[in-house]
Amino acid sequence: MSISDPDMVEFRDAVAADLPAVVELLRDDILGRDRETDDLEPYRRAFERIEADPHHRLVVGIFHREPVCCAQLSILPGLGHGGATVAQIEGVRVMSAMRGRGIGYVLVDHLMSEARKAGADQVQLMSSNERTGAQRFYARLGFEPSHVGMKRSL
């Protein structure tokens, strides 16, 4: 598959039929290889929760009728920063064979535009310490490492 113009990718909310391709995008990653499962059922349950909540969207980028990128966009109301609404971007993935063509840029730009339309005042994301290339990518888009993120399994 070849693409010269990243604007040829069309963005839309994912549908259930996109789920196997989205899971493959999640798996097509240094961390996802070992963390994602072949069992689609937990992903179906999670997708149903995302789809049912108007504050959460799973966005796919389509090229030649195939999802080549994806991300989750969540709109979070908050009290801090004068009651600012924050857009959270999660799970940004571009198919490995399609990386380096500007698709990630147009995906994040699309997500930020959608966040503005939803009334967000700022956008935030986290990137694993192991994804130094992704961190450089986000810095080129104007994201700044302003916080230390922490996680704990429950």
C-alpha positions as CSV (number, residue, x, y, z in Angstrom):
1,M,0.0,0.0,0.0
2,S,1.4,3.4,-0.9
3,I,0.4,6.9,-0.1
4,S,2.1,10.1,-1.0
5,D,-0.5,12.6,0.3
6,P,-1.5,12.0,4.0
7,D,-4.6,14.1,3.3
8,M,-5.9,11.2,1.3
9,V,-6.7,9.5,4.7
10,E,-10.3,10.0,5.7
11,F,-11.2,10.1,9.4
12,R,-14.4,8.8,11.0
13,D,-15.6,7.2,14.2
14,A,-14.8,3.5,14.3
15,V,-17.6,0.9,13.8
16,A,-17.7,-2.6,15.2
17,A,-16.4,-4.0,11.9
18,D,-13.2,-1.9,12.3
19,L,-12.3,-3.6,15.6
20,P,-10.1,-6.4,14.3
21,A,-8.0,-3.9,12.3
22,V,-7.8,-1.5,15.3
23,V,-6.5,-4.3,17.5
24,E,-3.9,-5.1,14.9
25,L,-2.8,-1.5,14.9
26,L,-2.5,-1.7,18.7
27,R,-0.5,-4.9,18.4
28,D,1.7,-3.5,15.6
29,D,3.8,-1.7,18.2
30,I,6.9,-2.4,20.4
31,L,4.7,-2.5,23.5
32,G,1.5,-3.9,22.0
33,R,3.2,-7.0,20.7
34,D,3.3,-8.5,24.1
35,R,0.4,-6.8,25.8
36,E,-2.5,-7.2,23.3
37,T,-4.4,-10.4,23.1
38,D,-5.8,-12.4,20.2
39,D,-9.2,-12.7,21.9
40,L,-11.4,-9.9,20.5
41,E,-14.1,-10.2,23.2
42,P,-12.5,-7.8,25.7
43,Y,-12.0,-5.3,22.9
44,R,-15.6,-5.6,21.9
45,R,-16.8,-4.9,25.4
46,A,-14.5,-1.9,25.7
47,F,-15.6,-0.6,22.2
48,E,-19.3,-0.9,23.3
49,R,-18.5,1.3,26.4
50,I,-16.7,3.8,24.2
51,E,-19.4,3.9,21.6
52,A,-22.1,4.3,24.3
53,D,-20.5,7.4,25.9
54,P,-20.7,10.6,23.9
55,H,-17.5,11.9,25.6
56,H,-15.4,9.2,24.2
57,R,-14.6,8.4,20.5
58,L,-12.5,5.8,18.8
59,V,-11.3,7.5,15.6
60,V,-9.9,5.6,12.6
61,G,-8.1,6.9,9.5
62,I,-9.2,5.1,6.3
63,F,-7.1,4.7,3.2
64,H,-8.4,2.5,0.4
65,R,-11.2,1.3,2.6
66,E,-8.7,0.0,5.2
67,P,-8.0,1.5,8.7
68,V,-4.4,2.6,8.7
69,C,-4.4,4.6,11.9
70,C,-6.4,5.0,15.0
71,A,-6.7,6.9,18.3
72,Q,-9.1,7.4,21.2
73,L,-10.3,10.9,22.0
74,S,-11.9,11.6,25.4
75,I,-13.5,14.9,26.5
76,L,-13.0,15.4,30.2
77,P,-14.8,18.1,32.2
78,G,-12.7,19.5,35.0
79,L,-12.6,22.1,37.7
80,G,-9.0,23.0,37.5
81,H,-7.7,25.8,35.3
82,G,-11.0,27.7,35.8
83,G,-13.2,24.8,34.9
84,A,-11.3,23.9,31.7
85,T,-12.4,21.0,29.5
86,V,-9.5,18.8,28.6
87,A,-9.3,16.5,25.6
88,Q,-7.3,13.3,26.3
89,I,-5.7,11.5,23.3
90,E,-4.9,7.8,23.8
91,G,-3.8,4.9,21.8
92,V,-2.4,6.7,18.8
93,R,-1.2,4.2,16.3
94,V,-0.2,4.3,12.6
95,M,0.2,1.1,10.7
96,S,4.0,0.4,10.6
97,A,4.0,0.1,6.8
98,M,2.5,3.6,6.6
99,R,4.7,5.4,9.1
100,G,6.9,8.3,8.0
101,R,4.3,9.7,5.5
102,G,2.7,12.4,7.6
103,I,-0.4,10.3,8.6
104,G,0.3,10.7,12.3
105,Y,0.4,14.5,11.9
106,V,-2.9,14.7,10.1
107,L,-4.4,12.2,12.7
108,V,-3.4,14.4,15.6
109,D,-4.4,17.5,13.8
110,H,-7.9,16.0,13.2
111,L,-8.2,15.0,16.9
112,M,-7.2,18.5,18.0
113,S,-9.8,20.0,15.7
114,E,-12.5,17.6,17.0
115,A,-11.4,18.5,20.6
116,R,-11.9,22.2,19.8
117,K,-15.4,21.5,18.3
118,A,-16.2,19.6,21.6
119,G,-15.3,22.7,23.6
120,A,-11.9,21.5,24.9
121,D,-9.6,24.2,26.2
122,Q,-6.5,22.0,26.1
123,V,-5.3,18.6,24.9
124,Q,-3.1,16.2,26.7
125,L,-1.6,12.8,26.1
126,M,0.8,10.4,27.6
127,S,3.6,8.5,25.9
128,S,5.5,5.5,27.3
129,N,9.0,6.2,28.4
130,E,10.1,3.5,25.9
131,R,8.5,5.5,22.9
132,T,11.2,8.1,22.5
133,G,10.4,8.5,18.8
134,A,6.8,9.2,19.6
135,Q,7.8,11.8,22.2
136,R,9.9,13.6,19.6
137,F,6.9,13.4,17.2
138,Y,4.6,15.0,19.8
139,A,7.2,17.7,20.7
140,R,7.3,18.7,17.0
141,L,3.5,19.1,17.2
142,G,3.9,21.5,20.1
143,F,3.3,19.2,23.0
144,E,5.4,19.8,26.0
145,P,6.5,17.4,28.8
146,S,4.7,19.3,31.5
147,H,3.9,16.4,34.0
148,V,5.2,13.1,35.2
149,G,2.7,10.4,34.5
150,M,2.3,7.4,36.8
151,K,0.2,4.3,36.6
152,R,-0.7,1.4,38.9
153,S,-2.5,-1.8,38.1
154,L,-5.6,-2.5,40.1
